[in-house]
Amino acid sequence: MRDSFWSVLPLALHGAVVIAAFLTVPIDRKPSSATAWLLLIVSAPFFGVLLFLAIGSPKLPKRRRKLQRQMTRMIAAALAETGSAAESGPAPPESLGERMAPHAQLAERLGGMPPMTGNGIEILHGYEDIIVRMAEAIGRARHYAHVEFYVIAMDATTEPLFAAMEAAVARGVTVRLLLDQMGSRKFPRRKAMEARLTGAGVQWRYMLPVLNPRELLRIDLRNHRKILVVDSLEALTGSLNLIAPGYHRKDDISYEELCVRLTGPAVFELEAVFVTDWYSETGELLDASFHPAVETGSRESGQGVTAQVLPSGSGFDDENNLRLFTGLMHAARRSLVVATPYFVPDDALMLAITSAAERGVAVTLINSEAVDQTFVVYAQRSFYEQLMQAGIDVRLYPAPALLHAKAMVVDGDLAAIGSSNLDIRSFTLNMEVTLLLYGEVAVAPLKHALDAYAACARPLDLAHWRKRPLGARAVENLARLTSALQ
């Protein structure tokens, strides 16, 4: 009797774990993700349950999510109070026309920020040139500079930026800096960098600090945003991290970046994202009393460009960037060009991009030959055959360069550029920021940059791709399956 009890107990416990998993895992989770978790828990209950408890929730703690909702409402109300202007300022989505209005309305509903008219934009590329342009912007600061980047390291490439921040503080400018703790942890001279920032008088904080007993965070929930705002007059966002182009790697990979410099009312929206993150990490709510009024006459004249900022991430109730990107793909009528270093879509995005090609849209996807994250690259390669079957022109940017740009152009008059990759991590786990651009004037410089990338990239051939080794296919499929464990 006793022997039979002990022999049955493991089966009973296994059954109880499986039943509990089926009742809890699918709650508020995509079917693909829930299925992957259930398969892991059924096949390896002990390991699966421990892993699920460690990284099973893709959301920030309740405090941070509540704060995000609070800030979204405050920002929306503040922008609404500024009113609409004929030449610049908030614009109702319907003013953009029947085709673009739905995307502006979606972004405003998700992020609380309306489209803003009267902006100027400049597309920036050339890694060290972008760093220098940022240092020059901080050199123009009269009141404050807000710096927020996923990775910040102190090296020869970023020295102009550190020197500019030191000089700014010395002349009375307030410099606030946010960097992701895990994103910046592994690079050389981190302690020396911290000491230098503190000694210079820069107000700095780590974002999403781990092992904090007052707030337990899933360790891979990261703030992946890249933002610079100076005096509410100019801002920069895009794909660049503040580190040498080789990221201090031991191989020969060098990253190529794409950023946008922004002037005009939309600068306030990028600043609102920084203010929210600063509040989350410090408890200090920056408002007009912290930001001295900047003379209107000193603002650069805009190009009449309409732009809109959409923040996204695990602090929001929805996957803001995923909803936006799938909507843009479904809207494409003639052409769709996508540049991303990591393409690991969920079912909705895969359906959107392949459907665009199958209805006759000329779709180009630009990835890279260089491999910096092996498992992610194998996962994205598992999608190439299906993409090419649908008629998508898949192109690989030549190694050793790794094209780190994250941008999308639809029909030459609608675009998105920012920090977000097209992968499940960026949709579900990372905090990201995206800038939407409306109209041919706004989109033309970005379209030109993506066309140049495509011209340099090697097109994949479907017949040749199908001949890749069976072992590579097996690894790709495994990587694709585990990518759903979010």
N, C-alpha and C positions, 0 to 999 in steps of 0.2 A: 504494500500500500504506500509506504513512505517512498520507496524507490520510484513508483509510478508518478507520485506527486512531483518529485524533483525532475523527472524526465519530461513532464508536461509543462512545468513552470516556465522554461525558456520560451516554449512555443506560445504560452499564454501571454507572457510579457511582450513578445514580438507582436502578437496580434493586437494587444492593447496599444502599443506604440503606433502601429499602422493605422488603427481606427482613429486614434487621437490626431495623427497627422492628416488623415483624410478630412477630419472635421475642422482643422485649424489652418493648415497650409494654404488652401485655396482662397481664404478670405482676403478680399481686396488685392488679389494677385492675378496676373495674366495667366491664362491657361498653360502657355508654353513654360513659363517659370514654375508654376505649381506642379506641372507634370515632371519637370526635371528634379525638383526637390522630392517629390513623392517617390520617384524611381530610386533616388539615392537613399532615402530613408528605408524603403522596403528592402533594398539589396544590402545595405550596411547600416542597420538601425542605430547602433551606438555612435558611430562616426557621423552619420547623417544628422542625428538629433543634436549632437554637440556643435556641428557646423551651422545648423539652422539657428540654434540659440545664439551663436556668435555673430552671424552675418545675415540672418534670415529677414530682418526688418530693413527695408530700403529707405526708411524715413528718419529724419532727425528727431530728437526727443520732443515731447509735447511742448516744452517751454519755448524752444526755438520755432516750432511751427506756429504757435500762437503769436509769437513776436512777429513772424513774417506776415501773418494775416493782418496784424495791427499796423505794421509799417506800410503794407500795400494799400490799406484804406487811407492812411494819413497822406501818402504820396499822391494818390488819386485825387483826394480832396484839395490838396495844395495846388496841383496842376490845374484843376478845374477852376480854382479861384483866380488864376491868372487871366482867364478869359481867352477868347479867340481874337486874333488880329488879322488884318487883311494880308499882311506880308509875312508875319512870323508868329509862332506860338502854336498852342494846341489847335488841332483841326478835327472836326467830326469825321469819322471813318467814311461816311457816305460822300464826303466832298472829294474823295479820291476816285470816284467812278465805280461803276457796277462791278468791274472785274477785280479791282484791288481792295474795295471796301470790306469784303468778308475777312480778308487776312488781317487788316488793320483792326477790325472789330474783335476778331479772335484774340489777337495779341493784347489788346487793351483789356479784354475781359479776364484773361489769364494773369497778366502782370500789373494791371492797374494804370498803365501808362499809354496815353493817346499818341497818335502820329503828330509830329511837330513839323511845321513848315518853316522856311526861311533859314535853312542850314547850309553850311559849306562842308564839303568832304574832300579828302585827299588820300588816295591809296598809297601806302608805303610798303616797299619791299627792299631787300638788301639789309641783312641782319644787323650789322654794326651801324649802318646808316640810321636804322630805326632807333637804336639806343642813343645815338648822338642827337637825333631829333627830340627824343624825350628829355635828354639833359638840357637841351636848348629851351624847351618849354618850361622846365622847372627854373631855368635861369631867368625867364621872364616873369616869374611869379612875384606878386606884390603882397599877397595876403596869405595864401595857403596852397599847398600841393597835396593831393590825395593819391597814394600809390597802393595798388592792390594787385598782386600777382601770385599765381600758384607756386612758381619757383622763383626764388631770389637767391643768387649766390654772388659772392664778392670775388671778382677775378679781373683780368686785364680788360676784358670786353665791357664789363659793367662799371669799371672805374669812373668813366665820365659821369655816370648817373650818381654814384655815391658822392663824388666831388661836388656835383650840382646840388644835391640835398644838403650837404654840409654848408655850402656857401649860402644857400637859401635861409637856413636856420640862423646863420651868422648875421644876416641882414634883417632879421626879424620876421621872416616868413614861417608860418606853422606848417610843418611837414608831418603828415600822418601816414603810416605805412602798415599794410596788412600782408602777410605771407602765410601760405599753407604750411602747417608744421611738418606733416609727413612728406609733402612735395619737395620741401627744401632741406630735409634732414640729412641727406647722404652726401652732400657736396662739400668739397674742401673748405676749410677756414670758416666754418659756420660760427664757432664761438667767437672768433676774431670779428666777424661781421656783426654779431650781436653787440659786442663791446663797442665797436665803432659807431653803430647807430645810436646806442645809448649815450656815448660820450659826446656825440655831435648834437644831441638834443632832439633827435627825431623821436616822435611818439610812435612806437611800433608795438604790434601784437601778433602772435601766432593765431591763425584761423583754425577752428575745429581741433583744439588741442586734445590729444588722447591721454589716457590714464589719469584723467581728472576725476578725483573721487566725488566731486560735487555734481558731475554731469558725465555719465557714461555714454560714450559714443561708439557706434560701429566704426572700427578702425579704418575702413576703406571708404567712408563717406568723406569726400574731400571738396574743398572750395577751389575750383579750377579756373576761376575768372581772371581776366587780365584787363585792368582798368588804370588809366592815369587821368586825373582831372586837375586843372590848374585854374584857380580863381574863377571858376564857373564860366571861363571864356573859351577854353579849348580842352579837348579830351582825346584819348587814344584807346582803342581796343582792338582785339584781333587774336592771333595765335601765339604771339611771341611770349616767351618766358625770359626773365632777366638773368641770363647766364650765358657763358661762352657758347658759340654755335655748335660745338661738338659735345656739349653737356658733360665734359670731362670723362668721356667714354674712352675705352682702350682700343676700340676699332676706329675706322676712318669715317664713320657716319657724321655728316654735318647737316644741320636742320635749316631748311629754308622757310621763311615766315611771310605772312601777309597781314598787314594791319591797316586800320583806317584812322586818320586824324579828322576830328569833327569839331566844327565851330557852330555856334547858333543855339537855339533853344533846346535842342535834343541833348546838349551837354548836361543840362540839369537832370535828365533821366538817368544818364550814366552815373552822375553824382549821387542820385537817390539810391542806386544799388550799393555804392560804397557806404553811404550813410547807414543803410540797413545793416550791412556787414559789420561796420564799426560798432554800432549799437549792440549787435549780437555778442561781440567779443569783449567789449569794454563796459557796457551799461551806460555809456555816455551818448545821449541823443543830440546830435548836431542839428542846429537850426539856424535861422537868420541871424541870431545874436552872435553866432560863432563865425559867420561869414560876412565880413564888411561889404557894404554895397559896392558894386563895381560899376564905374561910369559906363552908361550906355554907349557913349561915343567911342570908347576904347574897344568895343566888340568888333571883330572882323565882320565885314559885310558878307552875308551868306550868298549862296548861289541859287537860292530859291528851291533848294532840295528838301523834300519831305523824308523824314527819318523817324524811326520809332525803336525804342529799346524794349526787349523782352528778357527779363531774368528767368531762370529756371533752376530746378534742383530739388533736393530731398526735403526742403523746407516748405515746398508748395504741395497742395493737395493733388494737382494734376501734373502730368509730364509735359510741361509747357512747350519745350523745344520739339519734342516728338510730334505733338499736335500741329505745331506750326510747319515743320518740315514736310509732313505728309500732306498737309493742305496745299503747300506750294507745289509739290510734285503733281498732285491731282489737278492743279490749275494750269499746268503747262500745256500750251497749244502747239508751239512750233519747236522750241528748243529748251533743253535743260542741261546745264553743265554743273557738275558737282566735284569739288576738290576736298578731299578729306584724307588724313593719314590712316584712319581706322574706320572701316566700314563693316559693322556687325549689326545688321538691322533686326528689328523685330518683325513679326508677320505683317503688321500694318504698313510699315515703311517699305518692305520688300514688295508688297502688293502695289503700293503707290508708284514706285519707280519702274517696275516692270510693266504695269498697266500704261504708264505714259509712253513707253517705247512701243508697246503693241498697238496703241491707237495712232501711231505715226509720228510721235514727237522724236526729234533727234536728241538722244540722251547720251551724254558723255560722263563717265566716272573716272576721275584721276586719282589713282593710288600711287604707291612708291614701290620700287624694286627693293630698296634697302629695308632691312628687318631690324627693328629695335625692340619689339615686344613679340617674341616668338609665338606664344600661344594665341595672341590676338590676331597676328598675321595669318596663322593657319586657319583660324576661324573665318576671317574675311575671305580667304581663298576658296573656302567651301561654297561661297555664293557666286563665284565668277562664272561657272558654267551656266547656271540658271539665268544670270544677267545677260550673258552673250546670246543664249537661246532666245531671249526676248527681243534681241536686236540692239542691246546697249553696247556702245563703244567703250570698252574697258581699257584704260591706258595706264602704264606704269612709268612713273617718273624715274629717270636713270640714277642708279647708285653711283657714288656713295652719298649723294644728296638724298635727304628724306624730306619730301614736301609736307610740311607741317600745317599748311594753310587749311582753313576751315571755312568754306564759302560755297554759295549756291547762287546761280543766276538763272532766272526763268524768263524766257522769251525776250531777253534783252532789256526788260523794263521793270523787273521785280527781283530783288536780291536779298540775301542774308549773309552776314559775315560776323564772326565772333570767336568764342572760345570752344564751342561745342563740336565734338566729333560726331559722326553718325554711327554710334555704337550704343549698346545697352547701358554701359557704364555712364556715358554722358546723359542718356535719357533718364536714368533712374537714380543714380548715386551721386553724381557730381553736381555741384552748384556751378552754373554756367551763365553767360550773358551773350545775347545775340542782338545785333543791330540790323534792322530792316531798312531797305532803301527802296523808294518808290519813284518810278519814272525813268525814261531813257537817260536824261542828263545825269541823274544820280548813279545809275547802274553802269554807264559806259566805261568809266575807268576800271571798275572791278571786272567787267566782261573782258576788257582788253587783257588784264592780267591773267585770267583763267584761260583765255585763248592761247596766250603765250606758253603757259604751262602745258596745255594739251599738245601744242606743236612740238614741244621738246620730249614728250612722253612716247613710249613704245606701245602701239596697239597690240592687244592680245589676239591670237588667232584661235577660234573655237576648236577647230580640228586638231591643232597642235596641243592645245590645253588638255584635251581629252586623253592624250597619250601619256600624261604624267604618271609616275609609278603608283602602284596600288597602295604601297606603304604611306605615301604622301596623302592619298585620299583618306586612308583610315585615320591618320592624325588630324586631318582637317575636320572630319566628321565628329571626332571626339571633342575637339576644341569648340566646334559649333554647339554641341550638346551642352557642354559645361558653361558656355557663355550665358545660358538661360538661368543659371543659378544666381539670381539677383534678388 
